[in-house]
Amino acid sequence: MADRPASPRILIVDDGSLIRLYYRETLEAAGFEVAEAINGIEALEKVLSERFDLAIVDINMPKMNGMSFLRALRGQQGEAAALPALVISSEAGERDAAAARAAGANFYLVKPVTPADLALHAAVLTGMLA
């Protein structure tokens, strides 16, 4: 019997415990493995020591916000720099979305995000759904 390929691993980066729980439950139900970080510093440490297929990032967090995390991530060497990043923020302006893309986000969604939208974007960005 052949080994099944590993499920895509997603790192949720958000200081809100209820948001992390909501994303975790949605993504695990869709077949993803999930890890969490409560700010950009913790997320960067995890990305540099573990393999992930996607980071889902909030913008407004203490210690290191999402924009700073994305810039630090894109400044790394190797595969960490290429990690796809989905920003999900309460900031709804086009200027916010453009700033996130300039910092290194691959896609930008505005909270609240439905479970179907979250699972779909995660599947597309991890290559689970081509």
VENGIFEN-V257577 format. One record per residue. N is the residue number from 0. RES is the residue in one letter. SS is DSSP state (H for helix, E for strand, L for the rest). BURIAL is 1 if it has 16 or more other ideal C-beta (glycine too) atoms within 10 Angstrom, else 0. D_LAST is the distance of its C-alpha to the last C-alpha in whole Angstrom. Layout:
<<N:RES:SS:BURIAL:D_LAST> <N:RES:SS:BURIAL:D_LAST>>
This chain:
<<0:M:L:0:26> <1:A:L:0:23> <2:D:L:0:22> <3:R:L:0:19> <4:P:L:0:16> <5:A:L:0:17> <6:S:L:1:15> <7:P:L:1:14> <8:R:E:0:17> <9:I:E:1:17> <10:L:E:1:20> <11:I:E:1:22> <12:V:E:1:24> <13:D:L:1:27> <14:D:L:1:31> <15:G:L:0:31> <16:S:H:0:31> <17:L:H:0:30> <18:I:H:1:27> <19:R:H:1:26> <20:L:H:0:27> <21:Y:H:1:25> <22:Y:H:1:21> <23:R:H:1:22> <24:E:H:0:23> <25:T:H:1:20> <26:L:H:1:17> <27:E:H:0:19> <28:A:H:0:19> <29:A:L:1:15> <30:G:L:0:16> <31:F:L:1:16> <32:E:E:0:19> <33:V:E:1:21> <34:A:E:1:23> <35:E:E:1:25> <36:A:E:1:27> <37:I:L:1:30> <38:N:L:1:30> <39:G:H:1:29> <40:I:H:1:31> <41:E:H:1:30> <42:A:H:1:27> <43:L:H:1:27> <44:E:H:0:29> <45:K:H:1:27> <46:V:H:1:24> <47:L:H:0:27> <48:S:H:0:28> <49:E:L:0:24> <50:R:L:0:21> <51:F:L:1:18> <52:D:L:1:14> <53:L:E:1:15> <54:A:E:1:18> <55:I:E:1:19> <56:V:E:1:22> <57:D:L:1:25> <58:I:L:1:27> <59:N:L:0:31> <60:M:L:1:32> <61:P:L:0:35> <62:K:L:0:36> <63:M:L:1:32> <64:N:L:1:30> <65:G:H:1:27> <66:M:H:1:27> <67:S:H:1:30> <68:F:H:1:27> <69:L:H:1:24> <70:R:H:0:27> <71:A:H:1:28> <72:L:H:1:25> <73:R:H:0:24> <74:G:L:0:27> <75:Q:L:0:27> <76:Q:L:0:27> <77:G:H:0:24> <78:E:H:0:21> <79:A:H:1:22> <80:A:H:0:22> <81:A:H:0:18> <82:L:L:1:17> <83:P:L:1:15> <84:A:E:1:17> <85:L:E:1:17> <86:V:E:1:20> <87:I:E:1:21> <88:S:E:1:25> <89:S:L:0:28> <90:E:L:1:28> <91:A:L:0:27> <92:G:L:0:29> <93:E:H:0:27> <94:R:H:0:29> <95:D:H:1:27> <96:A:H:1:24> <97:A:H:0:25> <98:A:H:1:27> <99:A:H:1:24> <100:R:H:0:22> <101:A:H:0:25> <102:A:H:1:25> <103:G:L:1:21> <104:A:L:1:19> <105:N:L:1:16> <106:F:E:1:16> <107:Y:E:1:19> <108:L:E:1:19> <109:V:E:0:23> <110:K:L:0:25> <111:P:L:0:25> <112:V:L:1:21> <113:T:L:0:20> <114:P:H:0:19> <115:A:H:0:16> <116:D:H:0:15> <117:L:H:1:16> <118:A:H:1:13> <119:L:H:0:11> <120:H:H:1:11> <121:A:H:1:11> <122:A:H:1:8> <123:V:H:1:6> <124:L:H:1:9> <125:T:H:1:9> <126:G:L:0:6> <127:M:L:1:6> <128:L:L:0:4> <129:A:L:0:0>>
